[in-house]
Each structure stands twice: as structure tokens, then as C-alpha cells.
Amino acid sequence: MPTVTIRPALPSDLPDLSALVATALPELKLVNTTPWSRRLGSGEHWDSNLLLVAVDQQGSLLGTCWADSAIYRDYGCPVPWWCLNVIAVSPVTRGQGLGSRLVDEVIERAQAVGVSSLYGLCVPDVVGFYARQGLSVTAPGARLTSDVAPTDAPDQPLELTAPEDHCWFVTDVGTTPLPRLYLTS
């Protein structure tokens, strides 16, 4: 594989990034219809976006990943968890470790800003990839739970169920005793 630099995405990266994600992950219709400019961010705080690109020496886009604090944004749980929403790698670099490097970079940046858990959804076809990264992976349709309650239901723990054709993946990345996410069947 050529020399690769992983860095925060710039506005000038967005056309190629959008095309890569639309081609690599066409099933992510919601992701592919929202402007990528809303996802720009270097992950400088646990409640901010992290949008990374992997580029070669000529600046050509080889891969991308996007993580954010979706549980905070969507459910009002003020906890330092990041959702790894997208990992997309160019077909010419698949199988060469770039996806693993992107996951490692997300984990490193998550640790630097105090994120305690990293989670996301995947299709069963890529469960092996996430398992090889050391993440715990569920069967399709399983639940992701925490003892932290969402603001709209303060007497109930947060519980999210994966669609029947998706699996959760999760890992603890922090070292502080913060609320964690755990998988249930």
C-alpha cells in the first residue's frame, strides 16, 4: 500500500468523500442524503464530530470514517460515547489494512478526548472485520443497553435495538469509570 496520511477531512475533500461513501455503502441512504459538510470535525471534544480521511502522497482519497456523539444528540444522554457511523475504503485499497488503521485512529482520538465507549451498527457481512479489531459484536437484532437514561424517559435505562439485518459492535476505549454501553441479547 502507498504511504497513507490520516487526517481530519477538509471542505475540499467532501466531493470525493461523498462519492466514495455512496459507492462503497449505497445501502446507507440517510447518510448519503445529508450534506457531509454537517459532519466536518476533528473530534476535539467528546460531543463533536470526527470526520477523517485517508489520502495517499498525491492527495487522492483512499478511505474515510465518521464518528459522532449520536446518543447525546439523539437521546439527550450526556455521556462520552461515540458512534462509528461510517468506514469506507476505496476498492483498490481494500484488504490492505486501511480500514483497521482508520478504526485505530478513531480509538486513539476517542481516548484523547475522554470518550469511554465506541459503538455502531454493521451488516452481518462485516462482523468479522469489527471482531478482528477487538470489538464485541452481537447477533442481528440484539440490544445495546446502558444504565444511563435518555432525557425523554429518565426512569428507564437507554436501550436500543438493532434492526433485524444489523449487528451492534461496541468496545470500551476509556480508562475512567464512566457509564458504559453493554450488549444484551
C-alpha positions in Angstrom: 0.0 0.0 0.0 1.3 3.5 -0.7 2.2 5.9 2.1 -1.1 7.0 3.7 -1.9 10.0 5.8 -5.0 10.0 8.0 -6.2 13.5 8.9 -9.4 15.4 9.6 -11.5 16.0 6.4 -11.4 19.4 4.8 -14.2 21.0 2.8 -12.2 20.3 -0.4 -12.3 16.5 0.4 -16.1 16.4 0.6 -17.0 15.7 -3.1 -14.6 12.7 -3.3 -15.6 11.6 0.2 -19.3 11.7 -0.7 -18.7 9.7 -3.9 -16.6 7.1 -2.1 -19.3 6.5 0.6 -22.1 6.4 -1.9 -20.2 3.8 -4.0 -18.9 1.8 -1.1 -22.0 1.9 1.1 -25.0 2.5 -1.1 -27.4 1.0 1.5 -26.7 4.0 3.8 -29.4 6.1 2.2 -29.8 8.5 5.1 -26.0 9.0 5.4 -25.8 9.6 1.7 -28.5 12.2 1.6 -27.3 14.5 4.4 -24.7 17.0 3.4 -21.2 15.9 4.5 -20.4 19.5 5.4 -22.6 19.0 8.5 -20.2 16.2 9.6 -16.9 18.0 9.4 -14.9 18.0 12.6 -11.7 16.9 14.1 -13.2 15.3 17.3 -11.7 17.9 19.6 -14.3 17.1 22.3 -16.4 14.0 23.0 -19.6 15.7 21.9 -18.2 16.8 18.5 -18.0 15.2 15.1 -14.9 13.3 13.9 -14.6 13.0 10.1 -11.3 11.6 8.9 -9.9 10.9 5.5 -7.0 8.7 4.4 -5.1 10.1 1.5 -2.0 9.0 -0.5 1.0 11.1 -1.2 -0.8 12.8 -4.2 -3.8 13.6 -2.0 -6.1 11.0 -3.5 -8.8 9.8 -1.2 -8.3 6.2 -0.2 -10.7 5.9 2.7 -12.8 7.8 5.3 -14.6 7.3 8.6 -17.1 9.3 10.6 -17.9 9.1 14.3 -20.1 11.4 16.4 -21.9 11.6 19.8 -25.2 10.3 18.4 -26.6 9.1 21.7 -26.1 12.6 23.2 -27.5 14.3 20.1 -30.5 11.9 19.5 -31.4 10.9 23.1 -30.0 13.6 25.3 -27.7 11.3 27.2 -24.7 13.5 28.2 -22.2 10.6 28.1 -18.9 10.4 26.3 -19.8 7.7 23.7 -19.0 7.9 20.0 -20.9 6.1 17.3 -18.7 4.9 14.5 -21.2 5.6 11.7 -19.1 5.0 8.6 -15.9 3.3 7.5 -15.4 3.3 3.7 -12.3 2.3 1.9 -11.6 2.6 -1.9 -11.9 -0.8 -3.7 -8.2 -0.5 -4.8 -7.0 -0.5 -1.2 -9.4 -3.0 0.4 -7.8 -5.9 2.2 -4.6 -3.9 2.9 -5.3 -2.8 6.5 -6.6 0.7 5.8 -9.9 0.0 7.5 -8.1 -1.2 10.6 -5.9 1.9 10.6 -9.0 4.1 10.4 -10.5 2.3 13.4 -7.3 2.6 15.4 -7.1 6.3 14.6 -10.7 6.8 15.8 -10.0 4.9 19.0 -6.8 6.9 19.6 -8.6 10.2 19.1 -11.5 9.0 21.3 -9.2 8.2 24.1 -7.6 11.6 23.8 -10.9 13.4 24.4 -12.3 11.2 27.1 -14.7 9.0 25.1 -15.5 5.9 27.1 -17.3 3.7 24.6 -17.3 3.3 20.8 -20.2 1.6 19.2 -22.1 1.3 15.9 -24.2 -0.8 13.6 -23.0 -3.1 10.8 -24.4 -5.7 8.5 -23.5 -9.3 9.2 -21.2 -9.5 6.2 -18.6 -7.2 8.0 -18.9 -8.7 11.5 -15.5 -10.4 11.1 -13.8 -7.0 10.4 -15.1 -5.5 13.6 -14.3 -8.6 15.6 -10.7 -8.6 14.3 -10.4 -5.0 15.6 -11.2 -6.3 19.1 -14.8 -5.0 19.3 -17.6 -7.1 20.7 -20.2 -7.9 18.1 -23.8 -9.0 18.5 -26.1 -11.2 16.5 -28.6 -9.4 14.3 -31.4 -7.7 16.1 -29.7 -7.6 19.5 -29.9 -4.7 22.0 -27.4 -2.1 23.2 -28.1 -1.0 26.8 -26.7 1.4 29.4 -27.7 2.3 32.9 -27.9 6.0 31.7 -31.4 7.2 31.0 -32.4 9.3 28.0 -33.8 12.7 28.8 -37.3 11.8 27.4 -37.5 8.7 29.7 -35.5 9.5 32.8 -36.8 6.5 34.7 -35.7 3.9 32.1 -32.2 2.9 31.0 -31.3 3.6 27.4 -32.0 0.6 25.3 -31.5 0.5 21.5 -32.4 -2.5 19.3 -30.6 -3.2 16.1 -32.7 -3.8 13.0 -33.1 -7.5 12.2 -30.5 -7.2 9.5 -27.9 -5.4 11.5 -25.5 -6.2 14.4 -24.1 -3.9 17.1 -20.4 -3.6 17.7 -19.0 -1.9 20.9 -15.8 -1.5 22.8 -14.7 0.4 25.9 -11.9 2.8 24.9 -11.6 4.9 28.1 -9.9 4.2 31.3 -12.1 6.2 33.6 -15.1 4.6 35.4 -17.7 6.3 33.3 -21.1 4.9 32.3 -20.5 2.2 29.7 -22.6 0.5 27.0 -23.2 -3.2 27.1 -24.7 -5.7 24.8 -27.8 -7.8 25.6 -29.5 -10.4 23.6 
